């Protein structure tokens, strides 16, 4: 005799009502419910130039990325939501709360894995056993998180909201019934006594009749060698779903011997078909946005590099960065046991454009990337590289980094530069950030000077914020809205780049003079040789 199979259990999508929908909390990423579902599927155009594609690829490498990427592709414009995220991330930097979230996330992953495995089973009773496991793992995980969040006393609105939501949810009649019934059913099924005999490839299942239990005897013999679980947490090493045909057939035969018990199991699965609350399920996924970033920056911090939470303004166009650096470069150097050079930037009043000049390979491009990265990461609500950062929240970030001529486009480097910059000028607004790197380097100096001045002047007329890396010193003093930044070299060894970018007047001749003096080809040395 077999019990009737239970219906398919499904994890709810974002629109599925949960058991505690009356609670106001919905997301740890968004304050306003309408923002919850990002629809951005392609990485922003600035990603490649700013090396943010490398950053996001690294931080999502060991995680399921299908739901995470849209969040990294969607910079925000709402200051309230950005503060909401910053405060949530501050909470997660507290070890007690982080440990609770990590344990919960691991348990939820196991619950979802068991659930997915259950749906693949062709035998109904075997499926019910895996579904029951998924449900009990889920209820235990939620209850433990509710208790730990209460003890952790979070400060942020996000995790305070989650704590209150969980408190209401775990005390709801439906959750309490599911938890209690799940435990009872589990104990009932676990207590079923049966015997499996294997003889010449034939498997026989029958009720237990006080036979000697050899597996139990072996277990008792080795009990004294068993190591105690230091954490007391059975979910720290959760079972991995695995069941073959023989195991499933054994379960079906046991169900025939104990139809009442397995009917109770099937009824439990049917009553709790939508067992996973939509808000909690979404939290388990979305919190990975914070965790992945914190894990990514941990090795950088271990090298003594600092991160801070930027002060973000929707009105002031000022810019202040102390101890800033390129996060992608810092991650690479951290893997090599090295530190990255930091730089400071300051714009105030009517200053709008940073014009960066200096020797090749002196850190100018890295500096420009840092500015773009800083604004983008801040617009995600994340902490940024630096000791203190104040910046304006741009509506868009546009980049144009020098590219080689491409045969596929049949366009020269100059034509390609003009096309891309023209597109930027058409789309950019007074609230945009534009990062240009070595634009017009493929043309004659006189043309590059003319085009550079025209482009920079048009951007300043728009009132946008601009970073312009160039070999054209004249652009650094175009007007009082431009600020000259120079990549400096070691004064005692001009061939050695320091990768420091400082605020001072552009002077390409000074660098050339230093190099010529080092190699004895400056005017004084040449004059001495000629007259000697």
ABEGO torsion letter per residue (X at the ends): XBBBBBBBBBBBBAABBBAAAABABABAABABAAAABBABABBBAAAAAAGAAAAAAAAAAABBAAAAAAAAABBBABAAAAAAAAAAAAAAABAAAAAAAAAAAAAAAAAAAAAAAAAABABAAAAAAAAAAAAAAAAAAAAAAAAAAAAAGBABAAAAAAAAAAAAAAABAAAAAAAAAAAAAAAAAAABBBBBBBBGGBBBBBBBAGBBBAAAAAAAAAAAABBBBAAGBAAABBBBBBBBAAAAAAAAAAAAABAAAAAAAAAAAAAAABABBAAAAAAAAAAAAAAAAAAAAAAAAAAGBBBBBBBBBAABABBBBBGBBBAAAAAAAAAAGBBBBBBBBBBBEABABBBBBEBBGAGAAAAAAAAAAAAAAAAAGBBBBEABBBBBBBABBBBBBBBBBBAAAGBBAAAAAAAAAAAAAAABBAABBBBBBGBGAABBAAAAAAAAAAAAAAAAAAGBBBBBBBABAAAAAABAABBBBBBBBBAABAABBAGBBBBBBBBAAAAAAAAAAAAGABAAAAAAAAAX
